[in-house]
Amino acid sequence: MDSEKVLALFDQQMRREARPDGPSARIERDDRVVRHVGADGDWNAVLWSRLDEDTADAAIAEQVRYFGARGAEFEWKLYDYDRPADLGDRLLAAGFVPEEPETLVVAEVRDLDLAVTWPDGVRLEPVTDEAGVDLMVRAAEEAFGESRDWLRHQVLKKLAEDPEHIRVFVVMAGDRPVCSARMELNEGTAFASLWGGGTVHDWRGRGIYRALVAHRARIAAQLGYEYLQVDASDQSRPILQRLGFTALGVTTPYTKAAG
């Protein structure tokens, strides 16, 4: 894979020319920033910026004022190649709080092993309704050890408003949800995005995460997507790289509280 070419395509399609993640959201852009603006309770973010040492502080202040007037929390999605080089420090000075960095990894779908092998004792179920979302959230909360109320809201809304552009799955061991994951289908781009993939502790190391990646990759291939993109944690990145994903950069969400 030509990493430089693919990263340029990712920046163009998924950041500069980003599309809203549902009918109730919108994209606003000018020559300095692209922002995602959601309805009440939705995700708000700065997705892309073109700044320098002279324009960065004013642009940051402008976004703080904009989302502050809406009473909305928002995220500035910073990539390690964004400019100026000290943009993260400037966000910190403006009151943003950084979350854990993640590695942007991408794979060409045609290069992946699409064989799906599930371990004994589990079954895969698609999530299409509220009961399925509750199972998905239970698995995610146990896997990650924290509340996922925001995930319940986002997935329920996406399934209701824009079901053709999301695929959600839960892996069951009997009546217990032990893993969940989803895939966003970014229409008009070459990229499908993988999210979630959290497995409860006592079911890790048995190939569930790998099988879920392969299952979603098969769907992406059938739908004509060229690439799979993941913002990978330190736990999932080595697995994904063994499966054929390439690291293209590091992304850190910087969050500014509402108000």
TIMIVEX-583848 format. One line per 3 residues: number of its first residue (from 1); for each residue x, y, z of N, C-alpha, C, O. Coordinates in steps of 0.001 Angstrom, whole numbers. Atoms other than C-alpha are relative to their C-alpha. Layout:
% residues N
NUM) X/Y/Z/X/Y/Z/X/Y/Z/X/Y/Z | ...
***
This chain:
% residues 259
1) 841/-1191/0/0/0/0/882/1249/0/1860/1326/743 | -711/-1274/56/1245/3479/-878/-513/868/1147/-1532/1543/1009 | 486/-650/-1217/949/4979/2609/-223/1495/-188/-1221/2044/278
4) 122/-1443/197/1531/8569/1544/-1231/343/-831/-1947/1298/-531 | 1161/-234/856/-1099/8366/-1180/-1298/-257/757/-2251/514/638 | 1219/348/-730/-3657/6686/1083/-281/1024/1098/-1437/1381/1326
7) 209/-1017/-1027/-3105/9202/3887/-546/1282/-615/-1423/1919/-33 | 511/-1193/685/-3661/12059/1427/-1469/-186/-375/-2262/749/-267 | 1393/287/348/-6885/10383/263/-877/31/1242/-1993/550/1208
10) 742/-34/-1260/-7999/9891/3865/-251/1437/443/-1372/1789/811 | 158/-1401/-402/-7370/13555/4675/-1028/712/-875/-1836/1503/-389 | 938/-659/910/-9291/14636/1609/-1430/-453/242/-2324/370/443
13) 1371/511/-26/-12308/12363/1860/-621/-19/1392/-1811/256/1546 | 549/218/-1337/-12679/11803/5602/128/1208/916/-495/1255/1977 | -179/-1180/-840/-11563/15174/6949/-448/1262/-750/-1436/1885/-362
16) 328/-1254/690/-11636/18068/4454/-1371/-55/-676/-2105/933/-678 | 1289/136/681/-14642/16714/2522/-956/-873/809/-1818/-1546/243 | 818/846/-878/-16265/15006/5525/-1486/262/-200/-1901/1366/-556
19) 1451/-94/92/-19984/14330/5468/-595/-190/1386/25/-833/2232 | 614/184/-1321/-22374/14496/8431/-300/-1456/261/-565/-2222/-666 | 202/1407/-315/-22833/11241/10298/-1467/-384/139/-1769/-1488/594
22) 1418/317/-15/-26630/11420/10074/-828/1189/-448/-296/2291/-577 | 854/-1078/516/-29604/13491/8868/-129/1191/936/-402/2298/473 | 168/-1103/-940/-29713/15594/12047/1287/798/203/1283/1788/935
25) -1278/-699/-136/-26060/16683/11760/319/737/-1295/-308/514/-2331 | -423/-735/1189/-24322/19045/9362/1499/266/78/2098/231/1153 | -1408/-375/105/-20828/19952/8185/74/1486/-330/-630/1977/-1212
28) -269/-1404/293/-19619/23547/8288/1495/129/-280/2317/-419/455 | -1414/-102/370/-16365/24491/6591/326/1384/-537/-503/2060/-1146 | -562/-1166/665/-14242/27429/5640/1435/-346/-357/1804/-1520/-346
31) -1352/313/465/-10640/27766/4503/942/-375/1133/2093/-730/880 | -879/315/-1125/-9295/27146/8039/-429/-1233/783/428/-1962/1280 | 459/1156/-779/-11483/24501/9726/-1202/-659/-669/-1939/-34/-1431
34) 1214/745/332/-14069/21818/9036/-547/-533/1310/164/-1203/2059 | 583/466/-1259/-16464/21114/11883/-1282/-779/-246/-2036/-507/-1180 | 1198/832/6/-19166/18525/12502/-912/496/1112/-517/539/2277
37) 940/-592/-955/-22238/19987/14206/-1225/-895/103/-1943/-1098/-875 | 1121/897/-204/-24814/17661/15709/-1152/672/714/-1033/1804/1184 | 1148/-459/-779/-28231/18086/17280/282/-252/1477/1371/-701/1832
40) -183/180/-1435/-28735/17940/21050/431/-1431/320/-196/-2396/-116 | -479/1310/-405/-26741/15084/22546/865/-705/-1026/1381/-1790/-757 | -789/619/1053/-24919/14358/19289/1472/398/117/1855/1221/949
43) -1431/-251/29/-21220/14398/18523/287/1295/-745/-237/1531/-1833 | -463/-1236/617/-19628/17765/17768/1519/-38/-50/2160/-502/892 | -1449/132/126/-16081/18080/16500/561/951/-1038/-132/1368/-1966
46) -820/-574/1068/-13432/19940/14570/746/-1173/-628/1528/-1853/39 | -529/1174/692/-12402/17365/11980/1315/264/-731/2137/-637/-895 | -1173/-343/808/-9729/19197/10011/296/1467/203/-612/2271/411
49) -369/-1410/-71/-7796/22419/10225/1239/248/-854/2070/-639/-1049 | -1201/-439/716/-5255/24329/8155/423/1310/660/-64/2387/317 | -369/-1141/-833/-3543/26659/10603/1514/163/27/2258/-729/-381
52) -1418/-221/-235/-177/28180/11343/160/746/1316/-816/969/2033 | -277/-642/-1280/1488/29953/14253/-774/1305/165/-1085/1703/1288 | 676/-1290/-74/-273/33211/13392/-1518/-113/86/-2180/802/574
55) 1465/123/64/-3818/31846/12938/-582/-993/997/-1794/-1001/1213 | 516/1106/-799/-4085/28911/15346/-797/471/1216/-1907/-12/1443 | 677/-397/-1237/-5016/30711/18584/-1355/649/-275/-2323/401/444
58) 1272/-640/346/-7710/32812/16945/-1025/-1032/-467/-2206/-930/-134 | 918/1036/469/-9203/29750/15238/-511/-848/1159/-1688/-1208/1198 | 424/757/-1179/-9259/27829/18514/-1040/793/783/-2082/255/1158
61) 942/-837/-747/-10961/30724/20290/-1347/100/-716/-2400/124/-78 | 1241/-77/778/-13504/30960/17481/-850/-1248/186/-2069/-1149/333 | 756/1238/-175/-14480/27296/17838/-548/-112/1418/-1662/-594/1620
64) 477/21/-1386/-14723/27608/21622/-1233/887/149/-2206/498/796 | 1159/-890/-52/-17076/30569/21228/-1203/-603/-711/-2332/-525/-226 | 1111/546/786/-19129/28812/18565/-727/-1107/762/-1941/-1037/956
67) 656/1113/-691/-19772/25574/20449/-454/405/1397/-1436/-136/1906 | 443/-491/-1289/-19960/27424/23769/-1357/658/-80/-2178/502/824 | 1292/-646/178/-22860/29468/22430/-1113/-1022/-179/-2274/-741/114
70) 985/1081/150/-24605/26190/21624/-138/-823/1272/-1014/-1682/1366 | 18/794/-1229/-23899/24832/25107/402/-1436/-234/-96/-2343/432 | -345/1352/436/-22241/21828/23481/1455/-332/302/2351/481/77
73) -1357/545/-53/-19211/19755/24344/454/-309/-1418/-351/-695/-2265 | -483/378/1321/-16976/19239/21349/1425/-512/86/2132/-308/1073 | -1308/646/90/-13856/17420/20289/795/628/-1142/267/856/-2230
76) -915/-402/1073/-10893/18720/18335/845/-1223/-315/1678/-1639/490 | -664/1254/350/-9605/15673/16501/1350/323/-636/1438/634/-1824 | -1339/-406/416/-5879/16322/16261/792/-1197/-512/804/-2255/115
79) -913/1006/544/-3519/14290/14071/1429/496/161/1682/1701/140 | -1368/-394/-340/207/14253/14733/719/740/-1131/1792/1304/-916 | -598/-738/1107/949/15732/11310/-690/1348/-231/-308/2086/-1139
82) 667/-1291/130/-1413/18697/11757/942/1132/398/1885/931/1165 | -824/-1163/-276/89/22168/11907/-835/1107/637/-2040/1196/400 | -1419/-16/-338/1308/24128/13686/386/-1170/892/-477/-1846/1451
85) -470/1174/-732/3460/21552/15441/-403/19/1464/-502/-1035/2092 | 381/-105/-1408/2441/22865/18869/-1509/187/177/-1949/741/1184 | 1449/-183/-85/-1310/22778/18161/-575/-668/1245/-1485/-123/1871
88) 482/657/-1213/-1854/20291/20982/227/849/1233/-656/943/2086 | -292/-879/-1139/-170/22639/23469/-938/1200/14/-1362/1649/1079 | 915/-1143/79/-2339/25488/22252/-1412/-404/425/-2113/378/1066
91) 1309/490/-445/-5475/23388/22770/-21/-165/1520/-999/194/2175 | -88/120/-1457/-4341/22564/26293/-122/1367/667/-838/1512/1658 | 38/-1342/-574/-3817/26262/27006/-1393/609/-81/-1741/1479/718
94) 1363/-512/163/-7376/26924/25791/-1015/-790/821/-2216/-543/723 | 898/721/-893/-8818/24471/28309/-496/-1344/-493/-1395/-1928/111 | 372/1322/502/-9118/21302/26229/687/-1080/838/1755/-859/1410
97) -546/1138/-738/-8518/17921/27863/296/-1125/-998/-614/-1569/-1697 | -315/1071/952/-6666/15257/25830/-452/-1354/504/-349/-1655/1693 | 288/1398/-298/-7910/11690/25714/1189/-848/-439/2197/-311/-898
100) -1105/871/368/-5726/8665/25043/258/61/-1507/-688/-13/-2292 | -298/33/1437/-3922/8825/21686/-353/-1364/-600/-292/-2395/70 | 283/1219/750/-4923/6270/19071/777/45/-1315/1102/1117/-1825
103) -746/87/1249/-3114/5057/15979/-962/-153/-1172/-1799/-1055/-1185 | 772/127/1235/-4722/5659/12595/612/-1122/-820/1746/-1003/-1285 | -473/1114/814/-4379/2331/10777/-992/-238/-1135/-2203/-100/-961
106) 810/200/1203/-5642/1533/7275/483/-1257/-704/1678/-1552/-717 | -336/1175/803/-5755/-1637/5183/-787/33/-1303/-1929/491/-1344 | 740/244/1242/-6662/-2333/1591/-825/-1264/186/-297/-2313/556
109) 899/1136/-227/-9667/-4628/1747/454/-1212/-798/363/-2338/-309 | -378/1119/865/-8354/-6755/-1124/1204/-763/540/1436/-1907/150 | -1189/649/-545/-5189/-7542/859/-268/-789/1277/620/-1480/1775
112) 301/637/-1279/-6971/-8872/3948/-475/-1433/-192/-1075/-1780/-1209 | 540/1356/-56/-7702/-12479/4812/-1439/107/481/-1683/470/1632 | 1409/-191/-322/-11507/-12495/4739/-664/-1263/551/-1882/-1301/727
115) 557/1210/-607/-11929/-15998/6169/-406/297/1442/356/903/2195 | 524/-253/-1341/-14044/-15871/9326/-72/-1313/754/-745/-2246/316 | 21/1197/-838/-13451/-18463/12048/-360/415/1419/374/1159/2069
118) 457/-342/-1342/-15404/-18197/15274/409/-1088/989/359/-2270/651 | -312/1019/-1007/-14287/-19937/18467/-1265/-737/436/-2374/-218/314 | 1139/764/-502/-16510/-22636/19908/-688/758/1131/-42/1412/1949
121) 754/-542/-1123/-19270/-21441/22185/-548/1389/-195/-1178/1932/713 | 538/-1340/239/-20132/-18108/20575/-774/23/-1311/-618/-849/-2165 | 739/-231/1243/-22470/-16848/17890/-68/1500/-251/-81/2295/689
124) 70/-1401/398/-22650/-13571/15991/-1445/374/-288/-2164/-360/-966 | 1356/-470/268/-25872/-11571/15959/43/1442/-474/709/2270/146 | 95/-1404/417/-26624/-8404/13975/-876/775/975/-1813/228/1556
127) 764/-878/-893/-27950/-5490/16012/-838/925/-856/-307/1689/-1663 | 898/-815/817/-31006/-3819/14516/-1075/715/818/-1837/1514/274 | 1065/-598/-813/-33211/-2787/17445/526/341/1391/1699/122/1694
130) -416/-466/-1318/-33154/-1438/20998/517/-1131/878/1474/-947/1630 | -458/1134/-811/-32811/-4879/22594/1423/-386/-397/2251/-682/463 | -1351/311/453/-29757/-5572/20454/1008/1055/428/2140/728/785
133) -893/-1072/-446/-28263/-2178/21293/332/-162/1480/1470/68/1891 | -254/213/-1427/-28670/-2950/25004/1048/-1096/206/1913/-963/1071 | -1001/1061/-96/-26688/-6185/24523/1370/508/-432/2379/212/208
136) -1261/-559/479/-24026/-4357/22528/640/881/1066/1843/786/1312 | -525/-906/-1011/-23657/-1716/25238/466/-771/1231/1482/-420/1831 | -442/831/-1138/-23481/-4362/27990/1383/-578/-253/2242/-555/629
139) -1316/559/331/-20565/-6022/26193/1067/1083/36/2154/860/569 | -983/-1084/45/-18810/-2681/25623/330/502/1395/1492/774/1696 | -253/-506/-1356/-19229/-1549/29224/841/-975/809/1715/-558/1570
142) -821/970/-715/-17823/-4796/30588/1415/-46/-585/2385/-191/159 | -1316/74/638/-14967/-4797/28055/868/1200/356/2066/1056/597 | -786/-1223/-199/-13923/-1185/28641/-68/536/1423/671/1454/1779
145) 48/-366/-1407/-14921/-851/32285/-520/1389/289/-133/2001/1284 | 571/-1320/-233/-16886/2367/31952/-1338/119/-706/-1665/-681/-1583 | 1324/-211/570/-20324/3711/31069/87/262/-1497/1015/913/-1977
148) 105/-247/1436/-21316/3705/27414/-1384/555/-346/-1959/207/-1377 | 1304/-602/286/-24532/5728/27650/30/791/-1303/-935/784/-2067 | -124/-768/1246/-23253/7972/24855/-82/-906/-1217/-621/-512/-2252
151) 27/945/1115/-22828/4908/22641/-1423/-474/-256/-1842/-596/-1407 | 1398/410/165/-26391/3757/23286/-763/1076/-772/-1499/769/-1709 | 699/-1104/670/-27678/7183/22236/386/74/-1469/-481/168/-2338
154) -466/-164/1377/-25537/7378/19112/-462/-1137/-902/-917/-898/-2021 | 351/1137/855/-26235/3863/17837/-1508/-73/-217/-1955/-341/-1332 | 1457/7/178/-29993/4017/18491/-422/1055/-1019/-1273/799/-1871
157) 358/-1065/934/-30179/7316/16630/427/-360/-1419/-320/-135/-2371 | -483/374/1325/-28079/6028/13744/-874/-1091/-617/-1204/-1026/-1802 | 853/1067/517/-30178/2879/13400/-1373/529/-408/-1980/30/-1355
160) 1315/-559/314/-33350/4976/13396/47/928/-1212/-864/920/-2041 | -43/-1055/1025/-32194/7759/11058/763/-396/-1261/451/85/-2350 | -918/237/1121/-29528/6262/8815/496/-1447/-6/1703/-1680/-53
163) -419/1397/-198/-29526/2443/9054/820/-581/-1139/1547/-1554/-936 | -739/565/1134/-28065/1867/5595/1501/269/94/2282/-345/-634 | -1413/-361/-79/-24743/3393/6639/666/-466/1285/1725/43/1652
166) -611/563/-1197/-24067/1409/9803/-308/-1492/62/-1390/-1937/-324 | 191/1413/-296/-23594/-2258/10655/504/-224/1426/1628/144/1767 | -324/194/-1411/-23617/-3287/14317/-154/-1475/334/-1074/-2137/-146
169) -4/1426/-329/-22851/-6703/15812/287/-204/1477/1000/574/2111 | -327/446/-1346/-22816/-8423/19161/310/-1489/-66/-358/-2242/-775 | -377/1408/-77/-21118/-11734/19912/-518/-540/1325/-230/12/2387
172) 651/566/-1172/-23051/-13923/22337/629/-1335/375/934/-2156/-490 | -359/1307/-553/-21875/-16771/24565/-1172/-403/874/-1268/18/2027 | 1250/270/-689/-25189/-18259/25582/-832/1263/41/-1114/1857/-999
175) 777/-1221/-150/-27198/-15357/26975/874/1210/343/354/2292/614 | -906/-1070/-413/-24116/-13253/27720/663/660/-1204/1274/-28/-2022 | -736/-687/1068/-22826/-10585/25325/1469/132/395/1783/678/1452
178) -1420/17/-359/-19037/-10971/25229/858/890/-904/2040/1094/-625 | -741/-908/886/-18007/-8654/22386/-1003/741/-861/-2081/227/-1157 | 853/-757/922/-19504/-5949/20202/869/880/-870/1997/1213/-508
181) -747/-839/929/-18418/-3856/17260/-971/567/-1021/-2094/87/-1175 | 835/-600/1035/-19763/-1654/14513/887/452/-1159/2111/519/-1041 | -690/-500/1181/-18833/-397/11062/-818/1139/-584/-2021/999/-805
184) 621/-1137/662/-19614/3011/9564/357/-52/-1480/1526/-184/-1841 | -189/17/1450/-20079/3046/5786/-59/1434/-498/-1126/2046/-539 | -130/-1406/366/-18862/6411/4548/-265/163/-1488/649/135/-2312
187) 430/-63/1399/-20824/6805/1343/728/1117/-735/925/2209/-202 | -696/-982/804/-19002/8607/-1439/1487/57/249/2182/889/-334 | -1431/76/-269/-15575/7704/-53/479/-1415/-292/-313/-2309/-590
190) -592/1333/169/-13201/4776/-422/123/-741/1325/636/-1860/1354 | -285/518/-1327/-13262/4128/3351/-1253/-458/740/-2261/248/779 | 919/423/-1043/-15352/2056/5717/776/32/1312/1958/-309/1345
193) -679/-202/-1281/-14561/2699/9389/-468/-1019/1020/-1666/-1240/1194 | 305/984/-1040/-14373/77/12119/106/651/1368/1057/1377/1657 | 38/-579/-1346/-15309/1030/15678/-377/-1093/1004/-987/-2103/654
196) 373/937/-1068/-15679/-768/18999/971/-1157/64/2175/-953/220 | -859/1176/-51/-14352/-4293/18995/462/-348/1398/1531/-935/1563 | -387/314/-1368/-14285/-4606/22779/-469/-1382/423/-1649/-1710/295
199) 296/1362/-448/-14124/-8164/24156/176/-79/1514/1149/447/2054 | -104/130/-1455/-14783/-9029/27812/1246/-820/343/1716/-1626/-459 | -1335/491/-352/-11686/-10121/29701/144/-1504/-168/1132/-1962/-742
202) -177/1451/-3/-12329/-13860/30025/-219/-649/-1366/-74/-1864/-1499 | 131/533/1349/-13029/-14241/26285/1076/547/-945/1038/290/-2148 | -1064/-529/848/-9944/-12422/25034/1003/-1092/-366/1149/-2089/342
205) -1018/944/426/-7245/-14248/23133/-526/-1225/-716/223/-2175/-942 | 595/1163/678/-9636/-16634/21377/-365/271/-1448/-942/-591/-2111 | 224/-289/1414/-9900/-14898/18019/-1293/709/-325/-1625/857/-1501
208) 1273/-669/275/-13221/-13068/18435/229/1331/-714/-439/1636/-1703 | -261/-1316/611/-11791/-9640/17614/437/-179/-1454/-45/526/-2341 | -472/252/1365/-9986/-10997/14555/-1154/-405/-909/-1248/67/-2043
211) 1129/448/803/-13148/-12723/13333/-963/1146/-304/-1526/1215/-1397 | 884/-1144/231/-15181/-9538/13759/584/951/-1043/-152/1516/-1852 | -633/-819/1038/-12652/-7592/11695/-222/-640/-1365/-612/43/-2312
214) 161/692/1283/-12793/-10215/8938/-1448/41/-475/-1709/219/-1664 | 1417/-22/369/-16597/-10316/9019/-384/1362/-574/-1066/1444/-1596 | 324/-1338/494/-16866/-6559/8609/738/304/-1301/204/987/-2175
217) -742/-201/1240/-14161/-6558/5939/-711/-653/-1185/-715/-100/-2285 | 734/673/1080/-16200/-9045/3889/-1180/841/-443/-1455/949/-1638 | 1133/-859/347/-19214/-6746/4055/486/1213/-776/-108/1587/-1787
220) -546/-1167/695/-17091/-3745/3058/399/-357/-1430/153/413/-2358 | -405/434/1335/-15674/-5699/119/-1215/-181/-914/-1193/220/-2077 | 1216/207/784/-19151/-6689/-1043/-641/1320/-424/-1278/1404/-1475
223) 598/-1299/284/-20215/-3045/-924/921/900/-828/545/2019/-1177 | -881/-728/895/-17218/-1899/-2958/962/971/657/1562/1797/-32 | -962/-887/-658/-15129/-118/-330/1415/-524/-208/1650/-1732/-184
226) -1390/375/259/-11389/-100/-1002/819/-158/1279/1727/-987/1343 | -831/-42/-1201/-10063/585/2497/-841/-141/1261/-2004/261/1310 | 536/-6/-1358/-10817/-135/6133/882/892/850/2109/819/776
229) -714/-947/-854/-9848/2548/8647/-407/-231/1452/-1583/-430/1757 | 247/177/-1432/-9512/2170/12420/843/1013/774/2012/1231/455 | -767/-728/-1007/-8506/4528/15222/285/-1007/1107/-572/-1273/1950
232) -300/1193/-790/-6723/1774/17112/624/352/1344/1512/1200/1436 | -615/-112/-1318/-5968/1572/20804/1312/-788/13/1606/-1539/-917 | -1249/757/-126/-2630/209/22004/-263/-1494/72/603/-2292/-287
235) 340/1416/-100/-4428/-3093/22641/-346/-602/-1357/50/-1728/-1657 | 446/552/1284/-5955/-3503/19179/1000/217/-1128/998/-534/-2103 | -921/-315/1093/-3178/-1954/17075/882/-1185/-390/983/-1474/-1583
238) -845/1121/430/-798/-4974/17204/-784/-1096/-731/-272/-1705/-1671 | 826/1005/677/-3641/-7323/16225/-286/443/-1425/-149/-337/-2366 | 337/-515/1323/-4658/-5122/13325/1220/12/-920/1103/-293/-2107
241) -1201/6/837/-1086/-4770/12098/367/-1419/-430/851/-1621/-1544 | -240/1391/412/-703/-8549/12115/-983/-437/-1080/-676/-1322/-1878 | 994/341/1011/-3853/-8715/9996/256/713/-1325/-383/395/-2328
244) -332/-669/1252/-2340/-6376/7400/-273/1494/-25/-136/2120/-1076 | 207/-1442/-63/-3203/-2846/8573/1341/711/139/2291/167/704 | -1203/-826/-47/-594/-80/8233/-274/1258/815/-1299/1915/634
247) 131/-1220/-796/-78/2724/10736/356/1211/-858/1421/1253/-1474 | -211/-1202/806/-420/6130/9035/183/1253/847/583/2293/324 | -120/-1176/-850/-398/8481/12017/-593/-270/1361/-1070/-1370/1638
250) 570/80/-1347/-1529/9135/15568/-1014/1119/146/-745/2262/-222 | 1037/-996/-215/-4747/10919/16467/-354/68/1478/-483/-954/2151 | 346/-226/-1400/-5601/12439/19836/-1236/894/64/-1213/2007/-463
253) 1155/-869/-182/-9062/13741/20713/239/965/1161/579/545/2267 | -47/-1017/-1047/-8953/16996/22665/-1435/495/215/-2069/999/-712 | 1394/-275/-284/-12283/17618/24390/-163/1289/795/578/1543/1745
256) 345/-1220/-734/-13761/20935/25523/-1408/-152/534/-2358/-360/-222 | 1298/190/-647/-16590/20698/28012/-980/1090/-421/-574/2176/-835 | 1038/-966/320/-19895/22454/27380/61/1168/963/470/1026/2115
259) 78/-1149/-883/-20327/25933/28732/1073/1029/-263/1123/2055/415
***
